[in-house]
Structure formats: structure tokens, C-alpha cells
Amino acid sequence: MSASSSSSSALRALEIVLLVLGALAAGIVYLTVPTDKLPSFMRQIPHLSGHRSRRGLAGVVGGAILLLGGIAAFARSD
């Protein structure tokens, strides 16, 4: 294994970890922060104070699927 393929593999692992953490974090924010308090890039609704449960669940499930996909990719790369 050459040094460039080793660093490429490490970079790919970092990308997968950051993607999974981002999806999980977005899901957790949607589940825990009231809709009128969300950051503007998450499309807050000013007159609604509930939580966006479907989007939160989608983020958490998406993060879990990405995590499983990352684990499968690393298992096959060995």
C-alpha cells in the first residue's frame, strides 16, 4: 500500500464520518429545537412552536443509514 492510497483512504474515512455526524446532528436539532427557534437555514416557521418530527426522524434515520453504509464500505475495503 502506497502513502498516497493510505492518505486517500484516511481522507475518505473522514468524509464519511463528517457526513454521518452532520446528518445525525441535523436530525437531533430538528427533534429538540422548537420550530420558531430553528436557525434560518433550516427554514424556521415563526408562528408555529412545535417540533419538526418528520424531518428530525428523517435526519436520524439518514445518518444511521449512512453509518451502516460506511461500515459496509470499510469492511469490503480490507
N, CA, C and O atoms as CSV, one atom per row, in Angstrom:
chain,resi,resn,atom,element,x,y,z
A,1,MET,N,N,0.843,-1.168,0.000
A,1,MET,CA,C,0.000,0.000,0.000
A,1,MET,C,C,0.890,1.234,0.000
A,1,MET,O,O,1.774,1.363,0.847
A,2,SER,N,N,0.665,2.130,-0.934
A,2,SER,CA,C,1.493,3.323,-1.023
A,2,SER,C,C,0.986,4.403,-0.075
A,2,SER,O,O,-0.113,4.302,0.469
A,3,ALA,N,N,1.796,5.428,0.112
A,3,ALA,CA,C,1.443,6.511,1.031
A,3,ALA,C,C,0.241,7.292,0.517
A,3,ALA,O,O,-0.594,7.737,1.304
A,4,SER,N,N,0.149,7.460,-0.811
A,4,SER,CA,C,-0.970,8.231,-1.349
A,4,SER,C,C,-2.289,7.487,-1.205
A,4,SER,O,O,-3.314,8.119,-0.948
A,5,SER,N,N,-2.301,6.167,-1.361
A,5,SER,CA,C,-3.548,5.426,-1.184
A,5,SER,C,C,-3.944,5.365,0.277
A,5,SER,O,O,-5.131,5.318,0.600
A,6,SER,N,N,-2.952,5.366,1.170
A,6,SER,CA,C,-3.241,5.381,2.602
A,6,SER,C,C,-3.860,6.707,3.014
A,6,SER,O,O,-4.826,6.730,3.777
A,7,SER,N,N,-3.311,7.816,2.515
A,7,SER,CA,C,-3.875,9.125,2.856
A,7,SER,C,C,-5.227,9.322,2.189
A,7,SER,O,O,-6.099,9.985,2.750
A,8,SER,N,N,-5.416,8.759,1.006
A,8,SER,CA,C,-6.708,8.830,0.335
A,8,SER,C,C,-7.766,8.065,1.115
A,8,SER,O,O,-8.911,8.505,1.222
A,9,SER,N,N,-7.381,6.926,1.654
A,9,SER,CA,C,-8.295,6.129,2.463
A,9,SER,C,C,-8.660,6.862,3.756
A,9,SER,O,O,-9.814,6.837,4.183
A,10,ALA,N,N,-7.689,7.503,4.365
A,10,ALA,CA,C,-7.945,8.260,5.588
A,10,ALA,C,C,-8.853,9.449,5.311
A,10,ALA,O,O,-9.731,9.763,6.116
A,11,LEU,N,N,-8.648,10.110,4.181
A,11,LEU,CA,C,-9.494,11.238,3.803
A,11,LEU,C,C,-10.916,10.775,3.532
A,11,LEU,O,O,-11.871,11.455,3.906
A,12,ARG,N,N,-11.063,9.641,2.895
A,12,ARG,CA,C,-12.393,9.081,2.619
A,12,ARG,C,C,-13.102,8.733,3.926
A,12,ARG,O,O,-14.302,8.967,4.065
A,13,ALA,N,N,-12.366,8.181,4.876
A,13,ALA,CA,C,-12.948,7.849,6.181
A,13,ALA,C,C,-13.419,9.109,6.891
A,13,ALA,O,O,-14.495,9.119,7.488
A,14,LEU,N,N,-12.627,10.166,6.831
A,14,LEU,CA,C,-13.004,11.432,7.453
A,14,LEU,C,C,-14.265,12.004,6.804
A,14,LEU,O,O,-15.137,12.523,7.501
A,15,GLU,N,N,-14.368,11.914,5.486
A,15,GLU,CA,C,-15.556,12.397,4.778
A,15,GLU,C,C,-16.806,11.654,5.232
A,15,GLU,O,O,-17.846,12.269,5.466
A,16,ILE,N,N,-16.708,10.345,5.355
A,16,ILE,CA,C,-17.866,9.542,5.774
A,16,ILE,C,C,-18.260,9.888,7.199
A,16,ILE,O,O,-19.447,10.029,7.492
A,17,VAL,N,N,-17.288,10.026,8.088
A,17,VAL,CA,C,-17.585,10.354,9.486
A,17,VAL,C,C,-18.264,11.718,9.575
A,17,VAL,O,O,-19.245,11.869,10.303
A,18,LEU,N,N,-17.760,12.709,8.849
A,18,LEU,CA,C,-18.357,14.038,8.889
A,18,LEU,C,C,-19.766,14.046,8.304
A,18,LEU,O,O,-20.642,14.744,8.815
A,19,LEU,N,N,-19.992,13.291,7.255
A,19,LEU,CA,C,-21.323,13.197,6.662
A,19,LEU,C,C,-22.313,12.574,7.631
A,19,LEU,O,O,-23.432,13.066,7.776
A,20,VAL,N,N,-21.917,11.505,8.291
A,20,VAL,CA,C,-22.794,10.835,9.259
A,20,VAL,C,C,-23.091,11.765,10.436
A,20,VAL,O,O,-24.243,11.893,10.849
A,21,LEU,N,N,-22.064,12.408,10.972
A,21,LEU,CA,C,-22.272,13.310,12.102
A,21,LEU,C,C,-23.158,14.487,11.721
A,21,LEU,O,O,-23.979,14.928,12.525
A,22,GLY,N,N,-23.002,14.996,10.513
A,22,GLY,CA,C,-23.842,16.105,10.057
A,22,GLY,C,C,-25.304,15.712,9.949
A,22,GLY,O,O,-26.183,16.466,10.367
A,23,ALA,N,N,-25.570,14.546,9.396
A,23,ALA,CA,C,-26.956,14.082,9.262
A,23,ALA,C,C,-27.575,13.822,10.631
A,23,ALA,O,O,-28.729,14.179,10.868
A,24,LEU,N,N,-26.823,13.208,11.524
A,24,LEU,CA,C,-27.344,12.952,12.866
A,24,LEU,C,C,-27.572,14.255,13.633
A,24,LEU,O,O,-28.576,14.395,14.332
A,25,ALA,N,N,-26.651,15.204,13.506
A,25,ALA,CA,C,-26.801,16.481,14.199
A,25,ALA,C,C,-28.019,17.246,13.692
A,25,ALA,O,O,-28.761,17.824,14.485
A,26,ALA,N,N,-28.227,17.254,12.387
A,26,ALA,CA,C,-29.401,17.938,11.834
A,26,ALA,C,C,-30.677,17.298,12.340
A,26,ALA,O,O,-31.621,18.008,12.689
A,27,GLY,N,N,-30.731,15.989,12.390
A,27,GLY,CA,C,-31.907,15.295,12.905
A,27,GLY,C,C,-32.166,15.606,14.367
A,27,GLY,O,O,-33.310,15.809,14.773
A,28,ILE,N,N,-31.110,15.644,15.150
A,28,ILE,CA,C,-31.265,15.936,16.579
A,28,ILE,C,C,-31.731,17.375,16.787
A,28,ILE,O,O,-32.561,17.634,17.659
A,29,VAL,N,N,-31.207,18.313,15.997
A,29,VAL,CA,C,-31.648,19.708,16.103
A,29,VAL,C,C,-33.120,19.824,15.755
A,29,VAL,O,O,-33.871,20.498,16.460
A,30,TYR,N,N,-33.543,19.177,14.677
A,30,TYR,CA,C,-34.959,19.218,14.311
A,30,TYR,C,C,-35.844,18.625,15.401
A,30,TYR,O,O,-36.960,19.102,15.610
A,31,LEU,N,N,-35.377,17.609,16.092
A,31,LEU,CA,C,-36.189,16.970,17.129
A,31,LEU,C,C,-36.220,17.754,18.439
A,31,LEU,O,O,-37.201,17.657,19.177
A,32,THR,N,N,-35.195,18.515,18.747
A,32,THR,CA,C,-35.097,19.145,20.052
A,32,THR,C,C,-35.395,20.640,20.069
A,32,THR,O,O,-35.793,21.167,21.108
A,33,VAL,N,N,-35.218,21.332,18.960
A,33,VAL,CA,C,-35.406,22.788,18.933
A,33,VAL,C,C,-36.802,23.099,18.393
A,33,VAL,O,O,-37.196,22.559,17.359
A,34,PRO,N,N,-37.558,23.967,19.083
A,34,PRO,CA,C,-38.874,24.346,18.561
A,34,PRO,C,C,-38.762,24.994,17.179
A,34,PRO,O,O,-37.753,25.617,16.851
A,35,THR,N,N,-39.800,24.837,16.388
A,35,THR,CA,C,-39.780,25.296,15.001
A,35,THR,C,C,-39.519,26.788,14.879
A,35,THR,O,O,-38.828,27.215,13.954
A,36,ASP,N,N,-40.052,27.586,15.785
A,36,ASP,CA,C,-39.846,29.033,15.674
A,36,ASP,C,C,-38.459,29.468,16.134
A,36,ASP,O,O,-38.113,30.641,15.988
A,37,LYS,N,N,-37.659,28.561,16.685
A,37,LYS,CA,C,-36.305,28.883,17.152
A,37,LYS,C,C,-35.203,28.265,16.286
A,37,LYS,O,O,-34.020,28.424,16.590
A,38,LEU,N,N,-35.576,27.565,15.216
A,38,LEU,CA,C,-34.579,26.944,14.342
A,38,LEU,C,C,-33.719,28.005,13.662
A,38,LEU,O,O,-34.183,29.127,13.458
A,39,PRO,N,N,-32.479,27.677,13.306
A,39,PRO,CA,C,-31.666,28.608,12.523
A,39,PRO,C,C,-32.339,28.885,11.179
A,39,PRO,O,O,-33.092,28.051,10.676
A,40,SER,N,N,-32.072,30.038,10.608
A,40,SER,CA,C,-32.761,30.445,9.377
A,40,SER,C,C,-32.504,29.497,8.213
A,40,SER,O,O,-33.380,29.332,7.365
A,41,PHE,N,N,-31.331,28.868,8.143
A,41,PHE,CA,C,-31.056,27.963,7.031
A,41,PHE,C,C,-31.832,26.650,7.153
A,41,PHE,O,O,-31.840,25.849,6.218
A,42,MET,N,N,-32.488,26.421,8.305
A,42,MET,CA,C,-33.308,25.222,8.490
A,42,MET,C,C,-34.791,25.532,8.329
A,42,MET,O,O,-35.639,24.723,8.707
A,43,ARG,N,N,-35.107,26.681,7.779
A,43,ARG,CA,C,-36.475,27.083,7.456
A,43,ARG,C,C,-37.381,27.148,8.683
A,43,ARG,O,O,-38.278,26.323,8.854
A,44,GLN,N,N,-37.133,28.135,9.525
A,44,GLN,CA,C,-37.988,28.305,10.698
A,44,GLN,C,C,-39.374,28.794,10.291
A,44,GLN,O,O,-39.529,29.470,9.273
A,45,ILE,N,N,-40.359,28.453,11.077
A,45,ILE,CA,C,-41.729,28.906,10.868
A,45,ILE,C,C,-42.080,29.761,12.081
A,45,ILE,O,O,-42.219,29.225,13.180
A,46,PRO,N,N,-42.229,31.088,11.914
A,46,PRO,CA,C,-42.350,31.987,13.060
A,46,PRO,C,C,-43.573,31.759,13.953
A,46,PRO,O,O,-43.477,31.959,15.164
A,47,HIS,N,N,-44.692,31.356,13.413
A,47,HIS,CA,C,-45.921,31.271,14.204
A,47,HIS,C,C,-46.243,29.850,14.659
A,47,HIS,O,O,-47.362,29.586,15.097
A,48,LEU,N,N,-45.300,28.951,14.565
A,48,LEU,CA,C,-45.517,27.567,14.978
A,48,LEU,C,C,-44.440,27.208,15.993
A,48,LEU,O,O,-43.251,27.388,15.728
A,49,SER,N,N,-44.845,26.707,17.144
A,49,SER,CA,C,-43.857,26.452,18.188
A,49,SER,C,C,-43.578,24.962,18.394
A,49,SER,O,O,-42.850,24.608,19.322
A,50,GLY,N,N,-44.127,24.086,17.569
A,50,GLY,CA,C,-43.898,22.647,17.712
A,50,GLY,C,C,-42.533,22.239,17.191
A,50,GLY,O,O,-41.700,23.083,16.862
A,51,HIS,N,N,-42.317,20.946,17.120
A,51,HIS,CA,C,-41.066,20.410,16.594
A,51,HIS,C,C,-41.330,19.793,15.227
A,51,HIS,O,O,-42.456,19.388,14.936
A,52,ARG,N,N,-40.321,19.720,14.401
A,52,ARG,CA,C,-40.439,19.093,13.087
A,52,ARG,C,C,-40.012,17.641,13.212
A,52,ARG,O,O,-38.880,17.277,12.892
A,53,SER,N,N,-40.932,16.826,13.678
A,53,SER,CA,C,-40.617,15.439,13.993
A,53,SER,C,C,-40.259,14.621,12.760
A,53,SER,O,O,-39.331,13.813,12.804
A,54,ARG,N,N,-40.978,14.819,11.667
A,54,ARG,CA,C,-40.687,14.014,10.470
A,54,ARG,C,C,-39.313,14.327,9.910
A,54,ARG,O,O,-38.577,13.420,9.521
A,55,ARG,N,N,-38.962,15.609,9.869
A,55,ARG,CA,C,-37.625,15.957,9.373
A,55,ARG,C,C,-36.540,15.472,10.320
A,55,ARG,O,O,-35.484,15.018,9.878
A,56,GLY,N,N,-36.792,15.566,11.616
A,56,GLY,CA,C,-35.831,15.074,12.598
A,56,GLY,C,C,-35.623,13.584,12.482
A,56,GLY,O,O,-34.493,13.098,12.508
A,57,LEU,N,N,-36.720,12.863,12.354
A,57,LEU,CA,C,-36.636,11.409,12.195
A,57,LEU,C,C,-35.917,11.053,10.892
A,57,LEU,O,O,-35.117,10.119,10.855
A,58,ALA,N,N,-36.204,11.797,9.834
A,58,ALA,CA,C,-35.530,11.546,8.557
A,58,ALA,C,C,-34.021,11.785,8.675
A,58,ALA,O,O,-33.230,11.035,8.103
A,59,GLY,N,N,-33.623,12.818,9.408
A,59,GLY,CA,C,-32.196,13.084,9.596
A,59,GLY,C,C,-31.501,11.999,10.394
A,59,GLY,O,O,-30.396,11.579,10.050
A,60,VAL,N,N,-32.141,11.548,11.452
A,60,VAL,CA,C,-31.544,10.496,12.285
A,60,VAL,C,C,-31.475,9.181,11.517
A,60,VAL,O,O,-30.457,8.489,11.555
A,61,VAL,N,N,-32.564,8.834,10.816
A,61,VAL,CA,C,-32.562,7.599,10.024
A,61,VAL,C,C,-31.537,7.690,8.895
A,61,VAL,O,O,-30.820,6.728,8.621
A,62,GLY,N,N,-31.471,8.848,8.243
A,62,GLY,CA,C,-30.469,9.041,7.181
A,62,GLY,C,C,-29.047,8.894,7.711
A,62,GLY,O,O,-28.202,8.275,7.065
A,63,GLY,N,N,-28.786,9.457,8.877
A,63,GLY,CA,C,-27.464,9.312,9.488
A,63,GLY,C,C,-27.144,7.872,9.825
A,63,GLY,O,O,-26.012,7.424,9.643
A,64,ALA,N,N,-28.141,7.138,10.318
A,64,ALA,CA,C,-27.927,5.722,10.639
A,64,ALA,C,C,-27.650,4.913,9.372
A,64,ALA,O,O,-26.788,4.033,9.373
A,65,ILE,N,N,-28.374,5.207,8.297
A,65,ILE,CA,C,-28.148,4.505,7.026
A,65,ILE,C,C,-26.758,4.817,6.491
A,65,ILE,O,O,-26.060,3.922,6.014
A,66,LEU,N,N,-26.352,6.086,6.567
A,66,LEU,CA,C,-25.003,6.445,6.124
A,66,LEU,C,C,-23.945,5.757,6.982
A,66,LEU,O,O,-22.910,5.334,6.467
A,67,LEU,N,N,-24.193,5.643,8.276
A,67,LEU,CA,C,-23.250,4.961,9.157
A,67,LEU,C,C,-23.107,3.496,8.764
A,67,LEU,O,O,-21.992,2.981,8.677
A,68,LEU,N,N,-24.227,2.826,8.529
A,68,LEU,CA,C,-24.173,1.427,8.113
A,68,LEU,C,C,-23.482,1.273,6.751
A,68,LEU,O,O,-22.727,0.326,6.536
A,69,GLY,N,N,-23.745,2.204,5.845
A,69,GLY,CA,C,-23.073,2.167,4.547
A,69,GLY,C,C,-21.574,2.366,4.671
A,69,GLY,O,O,-20.793,1.719,3.974
A,70,GLY,N,N,-21.175,3.269,5.567
A,70,GLY,CA,C,-19.743,3.481,5.807
A,70,GLY,C,C,-19.074,2.254,6.395
A,70,GLY,O,O,-17.960,1.899,6.009
A,71,ILE,N,N,-19.745,1.615,7.318
A,71,ILE,CA,C,-19.195,0.399,7.924
A,71,ILE,C,C,-19.053,-0.697,6.855
A,71,ILE,O,O,-18.043,-1.400,6.809
A,72,ALA,N,N,-20.061,-0.831,6.012
A,72,ALA,CA,C,-20.007,-1.843,4.947
A,72,ALA,C,C,-18.880,-1.541,3.956
A,72,ALA,O,O,-18.200,-2.454,3.488
A,73,ALA,N,N,-18.686,-0.261,3.639
A,73,ALA,CA,C,-17.624,0.113,2.702
A,73,ALA,C,C,-16.240,-0.207,3.295
A,73,ALA,O,O,-15.359,-0.685,2.582
A,74,PHE,N,N,-16.053,0.052,4.574
A,74,PHE,CA,C,-14.764,-0.250,5.197
A,74,PHE,C,C,-14.552,-1.746,5.324
A,74,PHE,O,O,-13.421,-2.218,5.210
A,75,ALA,N,N,-15.603,-2.490,5.555
A,75,ALA,CA,C,-15.461,-3.938,5.658
A,75,ALA,C,C,-15.040,-4.539,4.313
A,75,ALA,O,O,-14.258,-5.488,4.270
A,76,ARG,N,N,-15.555,-3.991,3.239
A,76,ARG,CA,C,-15.205,-4.508,1.906
A,76,ARG,C,C,-13.820,-4.059,1.453
A,76,ARG,O,O,-13.194,-4.733,0.634
A,77,SER,N,N,-13.335,-2.937,1.968
A,77,SER,CA,C,-12.047,-2.408,1.513
A,77,SER,C,C,-10.862,-3.206,2.053
A,77,SER,O,O,-9.764,-3.112,1.505
A,78,ASP,N,N,-11.054,-3.971,3.091
A,78,ASP,CA,C,-9.940,-4.756,3.659
A,78,ASP,C,C,-9.646,-5.983,2.898
A,78,ASP,O,O,-8.740,-6.733,3.262
